[in-house]
């Protein structure tokens, strides 16, 4: 019988740092903002296909889930959002709220304790780690943005180029 040396168990290595995740999140937000701007004003809150919600309503949902995610990552509190279907049907108001939250994410996300990400949390839609909640937030945004791409193409409008999402 041989003795095996004790192995120190540590947290699994990170695939991306919180700073890299922040840049990825903000890149997705920039692209979704561009999609919002690509819609004709009279179609943003009215045009839909196959019974899906209009993109303006989806953009408000993205905003709410992002707001919930930032708050949850900072405080550990994950209350069920009061789904508002948008506060208004005014693009300027939507973009104002969007930009305000984008600025908050930029300044507040770095304050999230990295130890918070692997911990399990109870969200309104189930238990998941902080990382899974943050990734779910972006997955939700990408899903709804893709609906916006379909709407824009149906309206005969070329959507923003996908690689441009990392740009300013």
Phi and psi in degrees as a GROMACS rama.xvg file:
@    title "Ramachandran Plot"
@    xaxis  label "Phi"
@    yaxis  label "Psi"
@TYPE xy
-112.042  149.816  UNK-2
-87.4011  133.117  UNK-3
-98.3255  138.516  UNK-4
-66.1175  148.453  UNK-5
-63.7092  138.246  UNK-6
-107.014  128.131  UNK-7
-79.0847  124.947  UNK-8
-93.1014  128.582  UNK-9
-129.773  175.392  UNK-10
-63.3713  147.385  UNK-11
-61.8247  152.248  UNK-12
-66.412  148.993  UNK-13
-79.7309  141.688  UNK-14
-82.0584  -42.2464  UNK-15
-130.833  151.222  UNK-16
-81.7092  161.878  UNK-17
-56.3878  -35.8202  UNK-18
-65.8486  -40.7217  UNK-19
-66.9474  -39.3123  UNK-20
-62.25  -43.0211  UNK-21
-57.8538  -45.3173  UNK-22
-64.1722  -38.9013  UNK-23
-64.1462  -45.3444  UNK-24
-60.273  -48.5304  UNK-25
-64.6714  -35.8276  UNK-26
-61.4903  -42.0843  UNK-27
-65.1035  -39.5887  UNK-28
-63.9442  -39.8027  UNK-29
-61.7049  -42.7212  UNK-30
-66.7273  -43.2921  UNK-31
-63.3419  -36.4979  UNK-32
-62.191  -41.996  UNK-33
-63.2369  -38.1588  UNK-34
-62.8671  -43.8373  UNK-35
-57.6959  -43.5468  UNK-36
-69.5443  -24.8643  UNK-37
-72.0596  -20.5965  UNK-38
-74.4737  139.463  UNK-39
-60.9072  142.042  UNK-40
-50.9835  -40.5049  UNK-41
-79.486  -4.10463  UNK-42
-110.654  -16.9772  UNK-43
-56.6803  -40.5821  UNK-44
-109.651  8.92979  UNK-45
-125.05  -34.1368  UNK-46
-76.9275  133.533  UNK-47
-152.264  166.724  UNK-48
-131.37  137.344  UNK-49
59.5553  29.3036  UNK-50
82.6218  1.38785  UNK-51
-73.1723  158.282  UNK-52
-71.2264  151.039  UNK-53
-61.8424  156.128  UNK-54
-63.333  -35.6579  UNK-55
-58.6085  -38.9654  UNK-56
-67.585  -41.3813  UNK-57
-62.8734  -39.4362  UNK-58
-63.4128  -38.9811  UNK-59
-63.3108  -38.6959  UNK-60
-63.0324  -45.6595  UNK-61
-55.4693  -44.0327  UNK-62
-58.7193  -47.2238  UNK-63
-64.84  -42.8371  UNK-64
-66.5374  -38.2574  UNK-65
-65.5155  -41.0047  UNK-66
-62.173  -46.0432  UNK-67
-60.0951  -43.5704  UNK-68
-64.4952  -46.6528  UNK-69
-60.1952  -46.6184  UNK-70
-61.0434  -44.8379  UNK-71
-62.3935  -42.621  UNK-72
-65.7842  -30.7365  UNK-73
-83.4079  -34.758  UNK-74
-116.225  -19.1555  UNK-75
83.2075  1.09937  UNK-76
-99.8793  128.848  UNK-77
-129.848  66.1612  UNK-78
-71.609  154.689  UNK-79
-63.3077  127.153  UNK-80
-64.7186  152.675  UNK-81
-90.8889  94.1444  UNK-82
-59.7263  115.145  UNK-83
-98.5503  -6.7475  UNK-84
52.0397  33.5204  UNK-85
90.9704  144.045  UNK-86
-79.5808  -31.047  UNK-87
-152.473  174.826  UNK-88
-111.334  37.9968  UNK-89
-112.449  118.988  UNK-90
-58.7949  -41.1079  UNK-91
-61.9238  -40.0281  UNK-92
-66.9839  -42.9241  UNK-93
-59.3286  -49.2647  UNK-94
-67.3783  -32.5951  UNK-95
-63.1388  -46.9407  UNK-96
-64.2017  -39.9731  UNK-97
-60.0944  -48.5741  UNK-98
-66.5269  -37.2978  UNK-99
-62.6757  -44.6184  UNK-100
-67.84  -37.5351  UNK-101
-58.5737  -43.2082  UNK-102
-65.0222  -40.9586  UNK-103
-61.9823  -44.0887  UNK-104
-59.1649  -43.1684  UNK-105
-60.9355  -40.5028  UNK-106
-90.1383  -30.1998  UNK-107
-95.5178  -30.0011  UNK-108
-58.0251  -39.9656  UNK-109
-62.8042  -14.0143  UNK-110
-82.4227  -10.6337  UNK-111
-68.791  128.931  UNK-112
-67.5861  123.002  UNK-113
-55.0809  -26.6378  UNK-114
-68.2647  -17.4243  UNK-115
-71.5705  -31.1687  UNK-116
-62.4586  -44.257  UNK-117
-79.7505  -10.6016  UNK-118
-71.4544  151.342  UNK-119
-87.0356  142.963  UNK-120
-138.021  149.006  UNK-121
-94.8498  109.144  UNK-122
-98.8675  165.414  UNK-123
-57.2325  -25.3234  UNK-124
-108.456  16.6424  UNK-125
131.671  170.928  UNK-126
-84.9966  134.868  UNK-127
-158.631  163.579  UNK-128
-73.5716  164.403  UNK-129
-57.5865  -40.5912  UNK-130
-63.0321  -44.5491  UNK-131
-62.9554  -38.8616  UNK-132
-64.9007  -43.2618  UNK-133
-64.2105  -41.7131  UNK-134
-69.575  -40.0266  UNK-135
-56.0885  -42.6683  UNK-136
-55.6447  -46.2122  UNK-137
-72.0552  -38.6467  UNK-138
-58.2251  -42.0869  UNK-139
-61.8894  -43.3964  UNK-140
-63.1684  -45.9459  UNK-141
-61.4923  -43.2123  UNK-142
-57.1955  -50.1207  UNK-143
-72.6456  -33.5204  UNK-144
-62.9951  -36.8776  UNK-145
-61.5684  -37.4379  UNK-146
-61.1868  -40.4757  UNK-147
-61.7614  -37.6995  UNK-148
-62.1395  -42.8293  UNK-149
-63.2687  -45.3617  UNK-150
-58.826  -47.2429  UNK-151
-59.8559  -44.7613  UNK-152
-62.9935  -38.924  UNK-153
-64.9127  -28.3078  UNK-154
-84.8447  -0.0326832  UNK-155
79.6131  22.318  UNK-156
-111.222  130.785  UNK-157
-74.4712  119.913  UNK-158
-69.3684  163.53  UNK-159
-56.6305  146.24  UNK-160
-64.6133  133.937  UNK-161
-61.8378  -44.9656  UNK-162
-61.9929  -15.8603  UNK-163
-72.2896  -6.17021  UNK-164
-64.4745  -22.6837  UNK-165
-85.0158  -10.6242  UNK-166
-78.2417  168.458  UNK-167
